[in-house]
Amino acid sequence: MTFEEILEKSGSLVYTNVGVSMRPLIREGKDVMRIKRADGEIRKYDVVLFKRPHISGRGHYVLHRVIRISKDGGYWIVGDNCVSGEMVSRENIIGVLEAVVRNGKTVRAEDLSYRFYVAFWCAPYRFRFFVLRSLRFAKRALLKLRSVFFGR
């Protein structure tokens, strides 16, 4: 059964993700996501499930965040752990993230903690490249220092 069929039949979909593109919001194989059917308006900073067309015709499901809505109705979508994105049309969007369950605790899109996360990590996405690169550089430098001083 496809995600589209599940959403059409029940109105929601619950699953765990594969991949790291939505870290730190969603951890691969650990967090449970609840997706609702994308019937209403898609807003900026919504996390949407869309089907990326594929050459073989089968398609590929992706869960990423809407960063910008173009005047022609397209959506610029980027993963929270990514620095580049893609333009997606409305007909390819099949669902919207409703909640994430982590360690038994449910975080909904309207919760204050989630809104802080969006404001400080997602809204300034243009600077994400520098933040991620700086974090990787710092991690490599610390590992190098550890090996110099502790021989590991």
N, C-alpha and C positions, 0 to 999 in steps of 0.2 A: 504494500500500500504506500503511495507517495505522500509526502507532507501535504500537498494540496488536497488530496482526498481526505486525510485525517482532519485537516482544518475545516473542510467543507462539511464533513459529517458531524464532528463534535464541537467545533468552534475554537478549540484550543489544542495545543500540542505540548507535551512534556518530554524533554530529553536532555542528555548531556552532550556537550559539543566535542568536536575533534579539531585540534589545532590551537594555536596560541595567539591568533590575531586579535582576540578581545580581552587579553590580559591587561590589566589586573582585575577587571570587572568579573570575568568568567575564567575559571581555571579548567584546563582540559581534563575531562574524565572525572572531575570531582564535584563541580557545581551542577545543579539541576536548573534548567531554564523552562519557564512557562511562556509559551508564545500564543498570542491570540490572533484570530483571523484579521487581516488588514482590511476591514470594511470601511472604517472612517478615514478621517484626514490624517495624513502622514506629516508630522511636524519636525522641525529642526531638532536635532539631538535624539530623536527616536532611534532605537536599535531595531532594525528591520531584518527579516528573513526574506531573502530573494533568491530567485533561480537565475544563475548565470548561464546564458546559452553556451552550448558546447558544439564543436564541429560535428561530433557524431550524432547530435540531436538529442542526447539524453539529458544534458544539463547538469549543473552542479549547484548545490545549495550553499549559501553564504549568509552569515549573520554579522552585519556591520552597522555602524552608526551613520545617520544622515547628518552631514556637516553643513550642507548648503542646498537650498532649493532654487533651481534656475527658473527664469521667467517662462521658459517653454514647458515647464512641468517636470523636468528631469531632476534627479536627486544625486548630489555628489556624496558618495558613501566611502567611509574610511574605517578600518578596524582600529580599536583603541590602542593596539600595540603596533600600529603601522604608520608609515610616514607618507605613503601614497594611496590614492583612492581611485575610484572609477565612477562614471556616470551611469545611472540605472534609471530605466523608465518605470512608470507607475505599474504597468501591466506585469512586470517581472517581480514585484513585491507581493509576497503572499501572506506575511505575518509580521506582527510587532511584538517585541519583548514586553511582557507584562510583569514578570518577576524573576528573581534569581534566588535559589535556595542554596545557602552555604552553611555547612555544619548544622543543619536543622533550623537555621534562622532564615526567614523570608525577607528579602529586600525588594520593595516595589519601586517602580519608576517615580512615584510621587513622594517617596520618603525623603526626609531632609538630608540624610547621609548620602543618598544617591544624587540629589541635586548638587551637593557640595562637590562630589566626585566629578560630575559633569562640568561644573563651573571652573574647577581648577585643573582638570586633566583634558577634557574634551573640547571646551570652548577655545582655548588657545592652541589648537592642534597644529598650527603652522610652526610653533616653536618646539613641537614634540621631537622633531628630528634632532635638534640640539640637545634636548634633555636626554633622549635615549642614547645618543652618541656619547654624551658626557658620562652617563651611568656605565656604559660599556667600557669606556676608557678608565674610569675609576676602579672598576672591578678588575680589569687586567693589571693595572698598576698595583693594586693591593695583593693580587696573586703573585706578582713578580717580587714585591717586597717580602712577602711571606717565604718565598722560595730562597731569597738571598739570605734572610736572617735565620730561618728555621730549616733550610735544606730540604724542603718538601717539593 
